Amino acid sequence: MKTVGIFFGTTGGKTQEVADIIAAQLGDAQVFDVANGVAEMEVFDNIIMASPTYGMGELQDDWASVIDEVADMDFSGKVVAFVGVGDAAIFGANYVEAMKHFYDAVEPKGAKIVGFTSTDGYDFEASEAVIDGDKFMGLAIDASFDTDEITSKVEDWLENKVKDELL
């Protein structure tokens, strides 16, 4: 089993909660707050990047301050998955668009992107994090989800979309 590096940025704590749930379910994972930097990202071949989306589709502040550094890294041979935390009721026009920022930073640098999920069951207006018309670029977690819903979404995502690729 390969160790997974989980890198998150958070302001209100929801994204850290999601990162911790993912780490607990994976077992062999290390969790990093990007407020402390992203240098550790280079040592992992298996990476999960998690961020809430703010305003008009912007990254969380800590991620915004390091995304250029991430975009300068070589992701050849690395497997990367994304988690976006958003609020469809308030920011439905830019729902979970942080994942698009991640995609744009690592895909051109050779990353193998995994973990696309269906948009079915989500009520939002628009999102640049949607690919092929009906898939999010990663796991979408809504701010309205309680811990049980988050855990269920994470379990399904890991089991059906990510584990075989990351581990």
C-alpha positions in Angstrom: 0.0 0.0 0.0 1.3 3.4 -0.9 1.1 6.4 1.4 -1.2 9.2 0.3 -0.5 12.8 0.9 -3.6 14.8 1.6 -3.2 18.6 1.2 -5.9 20.9 2.4 -6.6 24.5 3.0 -9.4 25.6 5.3 -10.9 28.7 6.8 -14.0 27.5 8.6 -12.8 24.0 9.3 -15.1 22.0 7.0 -12.3 21.0 4.6 -10.1 19.9 7.4 -12.9 17.7 8.6 -13.2 16.2 5.2 -9.4 15.6 4.9 -9.4 13.9 8.3 -12.3 11.6 7.3 -10.5 10.7 4.1 -7.2 10.0 6.1 -9.1 7.8 8.6 -10.7 5.8 5.9 -7.5 5.3 3.9 -5.4 4.4 6.9 -2.1 5.0 5.3 -2.2 8.8 4.7 -0.5 11.9 5.9 -2.5 15.2 6.2 -0.9 18.6 5.5 -2.4 22.1 6.0 -1.1 24.1 3.0 -1.0 27.2 5.3 2.4 25.6 6.3 3.5 25.2 2.6 3.4 22.5 0.0 7.1 21.3 -0.2 6.1 17.9 1.1 3.8 17.4 -1.9 6.9 16.5 -4.1 7.7 13.4 -2.1 4.3 11.7 -2.7 3.3 9.8 -5.8 -0.4 9.7 -4.6 -2.0 13.0 -3.7 -5.4 14.4 -2.7 -5.9 18.1 -2.8 -8.8 19.6 -1.0 -10.1 23.2 -0.8 -13.3 25.1 -0.3 -14.4 27.6 -3.0 -14.9 31.2 -2.1 -16.6 34.1 -3.8 -16.7 33.9 -7.6 -14.9 30.5 -7.8 -11.7 31.4 -6.0 -9.4 29.1 -4.0 -9.2 29.4 -0.3 -6.6 32.0 0.8 -3.9 29.5 1.8 -4.2 27.6 -1.4 -4.2 30.8 -3.4 -0.8 31.7 -1.9 0.8 28.4 -2.9 -1.0 27.4 -6.2 1.8 28.9 -8.3 4.4 26.8 -6.4 2.2 23.7 -7.1 1.9 24.6 -10.8 5.8 24.7 -11.0 6.1 21.1 -9.7 6.6 18.1 -11.9 3.6 15.7 -11.5 4.8 13.1 -14.0 4.0 9.6 -12.7 1.8 11.1 -9.9 -1.8 10.2 -9.3 -3.9 13.1 -8.1 -7.5 13.4 -6.9 -9.4 16.5 -5.9 -12.0 17.4 -3.2 -14.0 20.6 -3.5 -16.1 21.9 -0.7 -18.8 24.4 -1.7 -22.2 25.9 -0.8 -24.6 25.4 -3.7 -27.3 27.4 -1.9 -25.2 30.6 -1.8 -22.5 30.0 -4.4 -24.4 27.8 -6.9 -23.0 29.8 -9.9 -19.4 28.8 -9.1 -19.9 25.6 -7.2 -16.8 23.8 -6.1 -14.6 25.5 -8.7 -11.5 25.2 -6.5 -11.1 21.8 -8.2 -10.7 23.6 -11.6 -7.8 25.6 -10.2 -6.2 22.3 -9.0 -6.8 20.7 -12.4 -5.3 23.6 -14.3 -2.2 23.5 -12.0 -1.3 19.8 -12.2 -2.8 18.3 -15.3 -0.4 20.1 -17.7 2.5 19.0 -15.5 1.8 15.3 -16.1 -0.6 14.3 -13.3 -2.9 11.4 -13.8 -6.2 12.8 -12.5 -8.6 10.3 -10.8 -11.8 10.5 -8.8 -14.3 12.1 -11.2 -17.8 11.9 -9.7 -21.3 12.4 -11.1 -23.1 15.7 -10.7 -26.4 13.7 -10.2 -28.1 14.7 -6.9 -26.4 18.1 -6.7 -28.5 21.3 -7.1 -26.2 24.0 -8.5 -26.4 26.6 -11.3 -22.9 26.2 -12.9 -19.4 25.1 -12.2 -16.1 25.2 -14.1 -15.3 22.0 -12.1 -17.7 20.0 -14.3 -16.1 18.0 -17.1 -17.7 16.1 -20.0 -21.0 17.8 -19.0 -22.0 15.6 -16.1 -18.9 14.9 -13.9 -17.2 16.9 -11.2 -13.3 16.8 -11.5 -13.3 15.2 -8.0 -15.4 14.7 -4.9 -17.9 17.5 -4.3 -18.9 18.1 -0.7 -21.6 20.6 0.0 -21.5 22.8 3.1 -25.0 21.6 4.0 -23.8 18.0 4.4 -23.5 16.7 8.0 -20.7 14.4 9.1 -22.6 11.3 8.3 -23.3 12.5 4.8 -19.6 13.5 4.3 -18.5 10.1 5.6 -20.8 8.3 3.2 -19.7 10.4 0.2 -16.1 9.8 1.1 -16.5 6.1 1.5 -18.3 5.8 -1.9 -15.7 8.0 -3.6 -12.7 6.1 -2.2 -14.2 2.7 -2.8 -15.5 3.3 -6.3 -13.4 6.1 -7.8 -10.1 6.4 -6.1 -8.7 3.5 -4.1 -7.6 1.3 -6.9 -5.8 4.2 -8.5 -4.1 5.6 -5.4 -3.2 2.5 -3.6 
